[in-house]
Amino acid sequence: MSQSNLGSSIAVAAFVGVTYDWLFSALTFGQEVELVWRQHWSLMTVLYLSVCYLGILYAAYVQKTKQSMLC
């Protein structure tokens, strides 16, 4: 396996992991709304939401960038 194939495989695995985590946590989205979104916002609230949702966008962006570089 070449270096570029290994890097692409790792990127795909990371994207799948983040997507699975997002889908699995969707089952508890009602709890998230109650415990996070409806509470007084603090630094920890912003950090939590950033990690959860910006991570998904970042993984998708990295995957798309990698695919466009291979074509």
PDB file of N, CA, C and O in Angstrom:
ATOM      1  N   MET A   1       0.860  -1.177   0.000  1.00  0.00           N
ATOM      2  CA  MET A   1       0.000   0.000   0.000  1.00  0.00           C
ATOM      3  C   MET A   1       0.903   1.236   0.000  1.00  0.00           C
ATOM      4  O   MET A   1       1.802   1.362   0.832  1.00  0.00           O
ATOM      5  N   SER A   2       0.654   2.128  -0.929  1.00  0.00           N
ATOM      6  CA  SER A   2       1.482   3.322  -1.028  1.00  0.00           C
ATOM      7  C   SER A   2       1.099   4.356   0.036  1.00  0.00           C
ATOM      8  O   SER A   2       0.074   4.245   0.708  1.00  0.00           O
ATOM      9  N   GLN A   3       1.954   5.349   0.158  1.00  0.00           N
ATOM     10  CA  GLN A   3       1.746   6.405   1.165  1.00  0.00           C
ATOM     11  C   GLN A   3       0.439   7.161   0.916  1.00  0.00           C
ATOM     12  O   GLN A   3      -0.295   7.453   1.860  1.00  0.00           O
ATOM     13  N   SER A   4       0.144   7.478  -0.347  1.00  0.00           N
ATOM     14  CA  SER A   4      -1.079   8.237  -0.643  1.00  0.00           C
ATOM     15  C   SER A   4      -2.325   7.385  -0.405  1.00  0.00           C
ATOM     16  O   SER A   4      -3.342   7.903   0.057  1.00  0.00           O
ATOM     17  N   ASN A   5      -2.263   6.087  -0.714  1.00  0.00           N
ATOM     18  CA  ASN A   5      -3.408   5.209  -0.442  1.00  0.00           C
ATOM     19  C   ASN A   5      -3.647   5.071   1.054  1.00  0.00           C
ATOM     20  O   ASN A   5      -4.793   5.044   1.503  1.00  0.00           O
ATOM     21  N   LEU A   6      -2.571   4.984   1.824  1.00  0.00           N
ATOM     22  CA  LEU A   6      -2.702   4.884   3.271  1.00  0.00           C
ATOM     23  C   LEU A   6      -3.342   6.152   3.837  1.00  0.00           C
ATOM     24  O   LEU A   6      -4.225   6.080   4.692  1.00  0.00           O
ATOM     25  N   GLY A   7      -2.894   7.305   3.358  1.00  0.00           N
ATOM     26  CA  GLY A   7      -3.474   8.577   3.812  1.00  0.00           C
ATOM     27  C   GLY A   7      -4.943   8.692   3.464  1.00  0.00           C
ATOM     28  O   GLY A   7      -5.745   9.167   4.268  1.00  0.00           O
ATOM     29  N   SER A   8      -5.297   8.257   2.261  1.00  0.00           N
ATOM     30  CA  SER A   8      -6.708   8.296   1.849  1.00  0.00           C
ATOM     31  C   SER A   8      -7.543   7.333   2.686  1.00  0.00           C
ATOM     32  O   SER A   8      -8.669   7.653   3.067  1.00  0.00           O
ATOM     33  N   SER A   9      -6.999   6.170   2.970  1.00  0.00           N
ATOM     34  CA  SER A   9      -7.720   5.195   3.790  1.00  0.00           C
ATOM     35  C   SER A   9      -7.953   5.715   5.191  1.00  0.00           C
ATOM     36  O   SER A   9      -9.025   5.514   5.760  1.00  0.00           O
ATOM     37  N   ILE A  10      -6.967   6.378   5.748  1.00  0.00           N
ATOM     38  CA  ILE A  10      -7.104   6.958   7.087  1.00  0.00           C
ATOM     39  C   ILE A  10      -8.152   8.067   7.081  1.00  0.00           C
ATOM     40  O   ILE A  10      -8.954   8.177   8.008  1.00  0.00           O
ATOM     41  N   ALA A  11      -8.141   8.894   6.024  1.00  0.00           N
ATOM     42  CA  ALA A  11      -9.124   9.976   5.928  1.00  0.00           C
ATOM     43  C   ALA A  11     -10.537   9.414   5.817  1.00  0.00           C
ATOM     44  O   ALA A  11     -11.460   9.934   6.443  1.00  0.00           O
ATOM     45  N   VAL A  12     -10.715   8.367   5.033  1.00  0.00           N
ATOM     46  CA  VAL A  12     -12.035   7.748   4.894  1.00  0.00           C
ATOM     47  C   VAL A  12     -12.473   7.136   6.224  1.00  0.00           C
ATOM     48  O   VAL A  12     -13.627   7.281   6.626  1.00  0.00           O
ATOM     49  N   ALA A  13     -11.560   6.457   6.899  1.00  0.00           N
ATOM     50  CA  ALA A  13     -11.889   5.853   8.193  1.00  0.00           C
ATOM     51  C   ALA A  13     -12.285   6.923   9.204  1.00  0.00           C
ATOM     52  O   ALA A  13     -13.231   6.726   9.966  1.00  0.00           O
ATOM     53  N   ALA A  14     -11.584   8.041   9.224  1.00  0.00           N
ATOM     54  CA  ALA A  14     -11.915   9.129  10.142  1.00  0.00           C
ATOM     55  C   ALA A  14     -13.287   9.711   9.816  1.00  0.00           C
ATOM     56  O   ALA A  14     -14.078   9.996  10.715  1.00  0.00           O
ATOM     57  N   PHE A  15     -13.562   9.885   8.532  1.00  0.00           N
ATOM     58  CA  PHE A  15     -14.860  10.422   8.118  1.00  0.00           C
ATOM     59  C   PHE A  15     -15.990   9.479   8.517  1.00  0.00           C
ATOM     60  O   PHE A  15     -17.025   9.924   9.013  1.00  0.00           O
ATOM     61  N   VAL A  16     -15.798   8.190   8.305  1.00  0.00           N
ATOM     62  CA  VAL A  16     -16.807   7.204   8.676  1.00  0.00           C
ATOM     63  C   VAL A  16     -17.022   7.211  10.193  1.00  0.00           C
ATOM     64  O   VAL A  16     -18.159   7.148  10.663  1.00  0.00           O
ATOM     65  N   GLY A  17     -15.934   7.287  10.951  1.00  0.00           N
ATOM     66  CA  GLY A  17     -16.047   7.320  12.405  1.00  0.00           C
ATOM     67  C   GLY A  17     -16.821   8.528  12.903  1.00  0.00           C
ATOM     68  O   GLY A  17     -17.678   8.406  13.778  1.00  0.00           O
ATOM     69  N   VAL A  18     -16.521   9.688  12.348  1.00  0.00           N
ATOM     70  CA  VAL A  18     -17.212  10.914  12.760  1.00  0.00           C
ATOM     71  C   VAL A  18     -18.677  10.859  12.355  1.00  0.00           C
ATOM     72  O   VAL A  18     -19.552  11.261  13.122  1.00  0.00           O
ATOM     73  N   THR A  19     -18.947  10.361  11.151  1.00  0.00           N
ATOM     74  CA  THR A  19     -20.330  10.258  10.686  1.00  0.00           C
ATOM     75  C   THR A  19     -21.122   9.271  11.538  1.00  0.00           C
ATOM     76  O   THR A  19     -22.268   9.542  11.895  1.00  0.00           O
ATOM     77  N   TYR A  20     -20.523   8.137  11.864  1.00  0.00           N
ATOM     78  CA  TYR A  20     -21.190   7.159  12.724  1.00  0.00           C
ATOM     79  C   TYR A  20     -21.492   7.770  14.089  1.00  0.00           C
ATOM     80  O   TYR A  20     -22.585   7.599  14.629  1.00  0.00           O
ATOM     81  N   ASP A  21     -20.523   8.476  14.632  1.00  0.00           N
ATOM     82  CA  ASP A  21     -20.733   9.114  15.932  1.00  0.00           C
ATOM     83  C   ASP A  21     -21.879  10.117  15.856  1.00  0.00           C
ATOM     84  O   ASP A  21     -22.693  10.205  16.774  1.00  0.00           O
ATOM     85  N   TRP A  22     -21.940  10.865  14.772  1.00  0.00           N
ATOM     86  CA  TRP A  22     -23.000  11.853  14.601  1.00  0.00           C
ATOM     87  C   TRP A  22     -24.357  11.168  14.471  1.00  0.00           C
ATOM     88  O   TRP A  22     -25.334  11.605  15.078  1.00  0.00           O
ATOM     89  N   LEU A  23     -24.421  10.097  13.681  1.00  0.00           N
ATOM     90  CA  LEU A  23     -25.687   9.386  13.507  1.00  0.00           C
ATOM     91  C   LEU A  23     -26.122   8.705  14.790  1.00  0.00           C
ATOM     92  O   LEU A  23     -27.305   8.717  15.131  1.00  0.00           O
ATOM     93  N   PHE A  24     -25.173   8.108  15.509  1.00  0.00           N
ATOM     94  CA  PHE A  24     -25.500   7.437  16.758  1.00  0.00           C
ATOM     95  C   PHE A  24     -25.981   8.438  17.797  1.00  0.00           C
ATOM     96  O   PHE A  24     -26.905   8.153  18.558  1.00  0.00           O
ATOM     97  N   SER A  25     -25.357   9.606  17.830  1.00  0.00           N
ATOM     98  CA  SER A  25     -25.788  10.615  18.802  1.00  0.00           C
ATOM     99  C   SER A  25     -27.119  11.234  18.398  1.00  0.00           C
ATOM    100  O   SER A  25     -27.773  11.876  19.220  1.00  0.00           O
ATOM    101  N   ALA A  26     -27.531  11.053  17.142  1.00  0.00           N
ATOM    102  CA  ALA A  26     -28.836  11.565  16.708  1.00  0.00           C
ATOM    103  C   ALA A  26     -29.967  10.873  17.466  1.00  0.00           C
ATOM    104  O   ALA A  26     -31.062  11.421  17.593  1.00  0.00           O
ATOM    105  N   LEU A  27     -29.697   9.673  17.968  1.00  0.00           N
ATOM    106  CA  LEU A  27     -30.715   8.977  18.749  1.00  0.00           C
ATOM    107  C   LEU A  27     -30.990   9.682  20.069  1.00  0.00           C
ATOM    108  O   LEU A  27     -32.074   9.549  20.636  1.00  0.00           O
ATOM    109  N   THR A  28     -30.014  10.429  20.552  1.00  0.00           N
ATOM    110  CA  THR A  28     -30.170  11.149  21.814  1.00  0.00           C
ATOM    111  C   THR A  28     -30.276  12.658  21.586  1.00  0.00           C
ATOM    112  O   THR A  28     -30.002  13.450  22.488  1.00  0.00           O
ATOM    113  N   PHE A  29     -30.675  13.049  20.377  1.00  0.00           N
ATOM    114  CA  PHE A  29     -30.735  14.469  20.059  1.00  0.00           C
ATOM    115  C   PHE A  29     -31.721  15.210  20.950  1.00  0.00           C
ATOM    116  O   PHE A  29     -31.480  16.362  21.310  1.00  0.00           O
ATOM    117  N   GLY A  30     -32.828  14.566  21.311  1.00  0.00           N
ATOM    118  CA  GLY A  30     -33.800  15.196  22.216  1.00  0.00           C
ATOM    119  C   GLY A  30     -33.180  15.541  23.551  1.00  0.00           C
ATOM    120  O   GLY A  30     -33.449  16.603  24.112  1.00  0.00           O
ATOM    121  N   GLN A  31     -32.348  14.644  24.064  1.00  0.00           N
ATOM    122  CA  GLN A  31     -31.642  14.922  25.317  1.00  0.00           C
ATOM    123  C   GLN A  31     -30.647  16.060  25.141  1.00  0.00           C
ATOM    124  O   GLN A  31     -30.483  16.894  26.032  1.00  0.00           O
ATOM    125  N   GLU A  32     -29.981  16.089  23.985  1.00  0.00           N
ATOM    126  CA  GLU A  32     -29.024  17.169  23.734  1.00  0.00           C
ATOM    127  C   GLU A  32     -29.733  18.519  23.709  1.00  0.00           C
ATOM    128  O   GLU A  32     -29.239  19.495  24.273  1.00  0.00           O
ATOM    129  N   VAL A  33     -30.876  18.571  23.061  1.00  0.00           N
ATOM    130  CA  VAL A  33     -31.636  19.823  23.011  1.00  0.00           C
ATOM    131  C   VAL A  33     -31.997  20.272  24.415  1.00  0.00           C
ATOM    132  O   VAL A  33     -31.836  21.440  24.765  1.00  0.00           O
ATOM    133  N   GLU A  34     -32.484  19.340  25.209  1.00  0.00           N
ATOM    134  CA  GLU A  34     -32.902  19.673  26.578  1.00  0.00           C
ATOM    135  C   GLU A  34     -31.728  20.092  27.458  1.00  0.00           C
ATOM    136  O   GLU A  34     -31.827  21.065  28.205  1.00  0.00           O
ATOM    137  N   LEU A  35     -30.620  19.363  27.372  1.00  0.00           N
ATOM    138  CA  LEU A  35     -29.510  19.585  28.297  1.00  0.00           C
ATOM    139  C   LEU A  35     -28.490  20.619  27.826  1.00  0.00           C
ATOM    140  O   LEU A  35     -27.755  21.174  28.642  1.00  0.00           O
ATOM    141  N   VAL A  36     -28.437  20.881  26.529  1.00  0.00           N
ATOM    142  CA  VAL A  36     -27.411  21.795  26.020  1.00  0.00           C
ATOM    143  C   VAL A  36     -28.037  23.049  25.424  1.00  0.00           C
ATOM    144  O   VAL A  36     -27.717  24.160  25.845  1.00  0.00           O
ATOM    145  N   TRP A  37     -28.927  22.881  24.446  1.00  0.00           N
ATOM    146  CA  TRP A  37     -29.436  24.018  23.695  1.00  0.00           C
ATOM    147  C   TRP A  37     -30.338  24.922  24.524  1.00  0.00           C
ATOM    148  O   TRP A  37     -30.350  26.135  24.314  1.00  0.00           O
ATOM    149  N   ARG A  38     -31.091  24.358  25.455  1.00  0.00           N
ATOM    150  CA  ARG A  38     -32.046  25.167  26.213  1.00  0.00           C
ATOM    151  C   ARG A  38     -31.471  25.734  27.508  1.00  0.00           C
ATOM    152  O   ARG A  38     -32.177  26.424  28.244  1.00  0.00           O
ATOM    153  N   GLN A  39     -30.230  25.460  27.790  1.00  0.00           N
ATOM    154  CA  GLN A  39     -29.593  25.957  29.002  1.00  0.00           C
ATOM    155  C   GLN A  39     -28.887  27.283  28.725  1.00  0.00           C
ATOM    156  O   GLN A  39     -28.723  27.689  27.574  1.00  0.00           O
ATOM    157  N   HIS A  40     -28.479  27.939  29.792  1.00  0.00           N
ATOM    158  CA  HIS A  40     -27.698  29.167  29.663  1.00  0.00           C
ATOM    159  C   HIS A  40     -26.383  28.838  28.952  1.00  0.00           C
ATOM    160  O   HIS A  40     -25.669  27.914  29.344  1.00  0.00           O
ATOM    161  N   TRP A  41     -26.076  29.598  27.912  1.00  0.00           N
ATOM    162  CA  TRP A  41     -24.876  29.316  27.129  1.00  0.00           C
ATOM    163  C   TRP A  41     -23.629  29.762  27.885  1.00  0.00           C
ATOM    164  O   TRP A  41     -23.596  30.831  28.495  1.00  0.00           O
ATOM    165  N   SER A  42     -22.616  28.922  27.828  1.00  0.00           N
ATOM    166  CA  SER A  42     -21.335  29.218  28.453  1.00  0.00           C
ATOM    167  C   SER A  42     -20.227  28.808  27.488  1.00  0.00           C
ATOM    168  O   SER A  42     -20.491  28.341  26.380  1.00  0.00           O
ATOM    169  N   LEU A  43     -19.011  28.987  27.920  1.00  0.00           N
ATOM    170  CA  LEU A  43     -17.867  28.568  27.103  1.00  0.00           C
ATOM    171  C   LEU A  43     -17.928  27.066  26.831  1.00  0.00           C
ATOM    172  O   LEU A  43     -17.635  26.630  25.718  1.00  0.00           O
ATOM    173  N   MET A  44     -18.299  26.287  27.815  1.00  0.00           N
ATOM    174  CA  MET A  44     -18.378  24.835  27.641  1.00  0.00           C
ATOM    175  C   MET A  44     -19.457  24.446  26.632  1.00  0.00           C
ATOM    176  O   MET A  44     -19.286  23.478  25.891  1.00  0.00           O
ATOM    177  N   THR A  45     -20.563  25.187  26.594  1.00  0.00           N
ATOM    178  CA  THR A  45     -21.608  24.927  25.610  1.00  0.00           C
ATOM    179  C   THR A  45     -21.069  25.140  24.209  1.00  0.00           C
ATOM    180  O   THR A  45     -21.279  24.308  23.326  1.00  0.00           O
ATOM    181  N   VAL A  46     -20.384  26.237  24.002  1.00  0.00           N
ATOM    182  CA  VAL A  46     -19.813  26.554  22.690  1.00  0.00           C
ATOM    183  C   VAL A  46     -18.766  25.517  22.299  1.00  0.00           C
ATOM    184  O   VAL A  46     -18.738  25.077  21.150  1.00  0.00           O
ATOM    185  N   LEU A  47     -17.909  25.122  23.229  1.00  0.00           N
ATOM    186  CA  LEU A  47     -16.895  24.117  22.932  1.00  0.00           C
ATOM    187  C   LEU A  47     -17.535  22.778  22.577  1.00  0.00           C
ATOM    188  O   LEU A  47     -17.107  22.122  21.628  1.00  0.00           O
ATOM    189  N   TYR A  48     -18.546  22.371  23.320  1.00  0.00           N
ATOM    190  CA  TYR A  48     -19.231  21.108  23.054  1.00  0.00           C
ATOM    191  C   TYR A  48     -19.840  21.107  21.650  1.00  0.00           C
ATOM    192  O   TYR A  48     -19.644  20.164  20.883  1.00  0.00           O
ATOM    193  N   LEU A  49     -20.568  22.155  21.326  1.00  0.00           N
ATOM    194  CA  LEU A  49     -21.212  22.223  20.021  1.00  0.00           C
ATOM    195  C   LEU A  49     -20.195  22.327  18.898  1.00  0.00           C
ATOM    196  O   LEU A  49     -20.410  21.783  17.815  1.00  0.00           O
ATOM    197  N   SER A  50     -19.095  23.018  19.141  1.00  0.00           N
ATOM    198  CA  SER A  50     -18.037  23.118  18.136  1.00  0.00           C
ATOM    199  C   SER A  50     -17.430  21.755  17.835  1.00  0.00           C
ATOM    200  O   SER A  50     -17.247  21.391  16.674  1.00  0.00           O
ATOM    201  N   VAL A  51     -17.124  21.015  18.873  1.00  0.00           N
ATOM    202  CA  VAL A  51     -16.529  19.693  18.687  1.00  0.00           C
ATOM    203  C   VAL A  51     -17.506  18.772  17.970  1.00  0.00           C
ATOM    204  O   VAL A  51     -17.116  18.034  17.066  1.00  0.00           O
ATOM    205  N   CYS A  52     -18.762  18.810  18.364  1.00  0.00           N
ATOM    206  CA  CYS A  52     -19.758  17.903  17.768  1.00  0.00           C
ATOM    207  C   CYS A  52     -20.046  18.224  16.308  1.00  0.00           C
ATOM    208  O   CYS A  52     -20.026  17.329  15.464  1.00  0.00           O
ATOM    209  N   TYR A  53     -20.308  19.468  16.006  1.00  0.00           N
ATOM    210  CA  TYR A  53     -20.823  19.800  14.681  1.00  0.00           C
ATOM    211  C   TYR A  53     -19.777  20.344  13.728  1.00  0.00           C
ATOM    212  O   TYR A  53     -19.853  20.066  12.531  1.00  0.00           O
ATOM    213  N   LEU A  54     -18.818  21.095  14.199  1.00  0.00           N
ATOM    214  CA  LEU A  54     -17.765  21.559  13.299  1.00  0.00           C
ATOM    215  C   LEU A  54     -16.832  20.424  12.908  1.00  0.00           C
ATOM    216  O   LEU A  54     -16.238  20.448  11.831  1.00  0.00           O
ATOM    217  N   GLY A  55     -16.702  19.437  13.774  1.00  0.00           N
ATOM    218  CA  GLY A  55     -15.883  18.277  13.445  1.00  0.00           C
ATOM    219  C   GLY A  55     -16.428  17.525  12.246  1.00  0.00           C
ATOM    220  O   GLY A  55     -15.661  17.049  11.409  1.00  0.00           O
ATOM    221  N   ILE A  56     -17.737  17.412  12.156  1.00  0.00           N
ATOM    222  CA  ILE A  56     -18.373  16.746  11.020  1.00  0.00           C
ATOM    223  C   ILE A  56     -18.113  17.519   9.737  1.00  0.00           C
ATOM    224  O   ILE A  56     -17.755  16.934   8.715  1.00  0.00           O
ATOM    225  N   LEU A  57     -18.291  18.823   9.788  1.00  0.00           N
ATOM    226  CA  LEU A  57     -18.044  19.650   8.605  1.00  0.00           C
ATOM    227  C   LEU A  57     -16.585  19.603   8.184  1.00  0.00           C
ATOM    228  O   LEU A  57     -16.279  19.556   6.992  1.00  0.00           O
ATOM    229  N   TYR A  58     -15.686  19.615   9.157  1.00  0.00           N
ATOM    230  CA  TYR A  58     -14.265  19.559   8.845  1.00  0.00           C
ATOM    231  C   TYR A  58     -13.895  18.224   8.204  1.00  0.00           C
ATOM    232  O   TYR A  58     -13.136  18.195   7.235  1.00  0.00           O
ATOM    233  N   ALA A  59     -14.416  17.132   8.726  1.00  0.00           N
ATOM    234  CA  ALA A  59     -14.121  15.811   8.162  1.00  0.00           C
ATOM    235  C   ALA A  59     -14.640  15.710   6.727  1.00  0.00           C
ATOM    236  O   ALA A  59     -13.965  15.151   5.863  1.00  0.00           O
ATOM    237  N   ALA A  60     -15.825  16.244   6.472  1.00  0.00           N
ATOM    238  CA  ALA A  60     -16.371  16.232   5.117  1.00  0.00           C
ATOM    239  C   ALA A  60     -15.525  17.086   4.184  1.00  0.00           C
ATOM    240  O   ALA A  60     -15.276  16.699   3.042  1.00  0.00           O
ATOM    241  N   TYR A  61     -15.085  18.237   4.658  1.00  0.00           N
ATOM    242  CA  TYR A  61     -14.243  19.121   3.844  1.00  0.00           C
ATOM    243  C   TYR A  61     -12.914  18.457   3.505  1.00  0.00           C
ATOM    244  O   TYR A  61     -12.466  18.507   2.359  1.00  0.00           O
ATOM    245  N   VAL A  62     -12.289  17.840   4.490  1.00  0.00           N
ATOM    246  CA  VAL A  62     -11.010  17.174   4.259  1.00  0.00           C
ATOM    247  C   VAL A  62     -11.182  16.037   3.263  1.00  0.00           C
ATOM    248  O   VAL A  62     -10.354  15.861   2.370  1.00  0.00           O
ATOM    249  N   GLN A  63     -12.246  15.270   3.412  1.00  0.00           N
ATOM    250  CA  GLN A  63     -12.495  14.158   2.495  1.00  0.00           C
ATOM    251  C   GLN A  63     -12.709  14.666   1.076  1.00  0.00           C
ATOM    252  O   GLN A  63     -12.184  14.086   0.126  1.00  0.00           O
ATOM    253  N   LYS A  64     -13.474  15.740   0.923  1.00  0.00           N
ATOM    254  CA  LYS A  64     -13.730  16.295  -0.404  1.00  0.00           C
ATOM    255  C   LYS A  64     -12.443  16.833  -1.012  1.00  0.00           C
ATOM    256  O   LYS A  64     -12.201  16.655  -2.206  1.00  0.00           O
ATOM    257  N   THR A  65     -11.626  17.482  -0.212  1.00  0.00           N
ATOM    258  CA  THR A  65     -10.358  18.017  -0.693  1.00  0.00           C
ATOM    259  C   THR A  65      -9.441  16.899  -1.154  1.00  0.00           C
ATOM    260  O   THR A  65      -8.789  17.013  -2.193  1.00  0.00           O
ATOM    261  N   LYS A  66      -9.388  15.817  -0.384  1.00  0.00           N
ATOM    262  CA  LYS A  66      -8.551  14.681  -0.755  1.00  0.00           C
ATOM    263  C   LYS A  66      -9.017  14.068  -2.063  1.00  0.00           C
ATOM    264  O   LYS A  66      -8.195  13.706  -2.904  1.00  0.00           O
ATOM    265  N   GLN A  67     -10.330  13.946  -2.245  1.00  0.00           N
ATOM    266  CA  GLN A  67     -10.854  13.356  -3.464  1.00  0.00           C
ATOM    267  C   GLN A  67     -10.558  14.227  -4.678  1.00  0.00           C
ATOM    268  O   GLN A  67     -10.231  13.716  -5.749  1.00  0.00           O
ATOM    269  N   SER A  68     -10.671  15.539  -4.512  1.00  0.00           N
ATOM    270  CA  SER A  68     -10.408  16.429  -5.651  1.00  0.00           C
ATOM    271  C   SER A  68      -8.921  16.443  -6.016  1.00  0.00           C
ATOM    272  O   SER A  68      -8.576  16.700  -7.170  1.00  0.00           O
ATOM    273  N   MET A  69      -8.048  16.173  -5.061  1.00  0.00           N
ATOM    274  CA  MET A  69      -6.613  16.117  -5.347  1.00  0.00           C
ATOM    275  C   MET A  69      -6.246  14.842  -6.094  1.00  0.00           C
ATOM    276  O   MET A  69      -5.261  14.819  -6.831  1.00  0.00           O
ATOM    277  N   LEU A  70      -7.030  13.778  -5.912  1.00  0.00           N
ATOM    278  CA  LEU A  70      -6.739  12.518  -6.577  1.00  0.00           C
ATOM    279  C   LEU A  70      -7.198  12.518  -8.027  1.00  0.00           C
ATOM    280  O   LEU A  70      -6.676  11.747  -8.832  1.00  0.00           O
ATOM    281  N   CYS A  71      -8.150  13.354  -8.376  1.00  0.00           N
ATOM    282  CA  CYS A  71      -8.674  13.382  -9.757  1.00  0.00           C
ATOM    283  C   CYS A  71      -7.832  14.205 -10.686  1.00  0.00           C
ATOM    284  O   CYS A  71      -8.150  14.318 -11.870  1.00  0.00           O
TER     285      CYS A  71
END
